[in-house]
Amino acid sequence: MSLKPDLTNVVPQAIIDFLEKNESNFITMWQEQTIQDQADIHKEKVKENGYLMYILIKNTLLDTVTMEDVKHLAYKVAKERVEANINIGDFVYNVNIGRSILIKFVLQADVNSNQLSIIVDKINTQFDQFCYHAVTRYTKLINRELEEKKLFIHQTHKDKLAILGQMSSSFVHEFRNPLTSIIGFNKLLRTEYPNLKYLDIIELELDQLKFRITQFLHTSKMATIENPKEIFILSDVLDEILSFLYPSIVDSDVLIFTDTDAKINIEAHKDEIKQVFLNVLFNSIDAVMQRQKPREIHLRCFIEDERVIIEVSNNGPMIPLDVQETIFEPFYTTKELGTGIGLFVCRKIIEKHSGELTCSSDEQKTTFRISLPFKKTHA
């Protein structure tokens, strides 16, 4: 018994001859219908790549193409598309235009329907594979390029912080010692001359200056924790801060509403947590000053899912959605005289305490939400 070769998948030579005869017309028609950006630095290669794709399809019909051949051309085109910085959608469109035109040419050839079906399937399969490998490679190259840019930006950002750290360190050493002396002498004056005018104002301004210097310390990563963590009642700290801010609250004609649980304790570096609350409340006061009365700030403190939640809300202007995360980046500020480090330092402190600081804003209110671990105490 003799075995005859299976010729059902063999493409007749007639179809190859037909394609070669119409090769010029096919390439020209494809070229005329492709999308080309005049800014494309590789626009001259579009026609060349169309011809290479045609050769790839012809060799596919002859069963002389390997997957490596497909990948080689796909990777070449993907690299050119990345270098040209052109929308990959244009490339996909052009590939499918070539597919449609080639199939239209094939349908004009003198072959039976069974052979025609086999030929169209082979063409479609090869176009699909080519497009898949090209787009996959393009995506990989783009992602690699983005990662390199992110790495560069991250390193530049670190370099800026390092420079800021050196500046801050110098700034602190130059100003902290005389500031400490001034604060000390002001306290002596209060003791010896309790009725002397303006000492309260001087103390307030000195404390705020000390607060700003502390911000630079945290930003430069030069700060050292002088005291260990301690367990304290959160509402006591909040009351202390509101007392400290009382002159600013009165001067700005702001209404403060508080809803805090006096039983909530946290374990933290007290001075750092106070710095966070001060900064967020200062920002809230600045925000409500941009609107007409009533100017309101709501301060809530409660337990949620075994976490301490502190929410500071104000009815100032809405913070746009694209800015709500950016405000936590160093050097970003919406204030004319702002430093852009306050909220960055706040988030850094809260995250160091295993917490989270977020912002949400709409037309009615803006809320800064702080989440911290809840410290249970035993009776």
Disulfide bonds with the S-S distance in Angstrom:
none
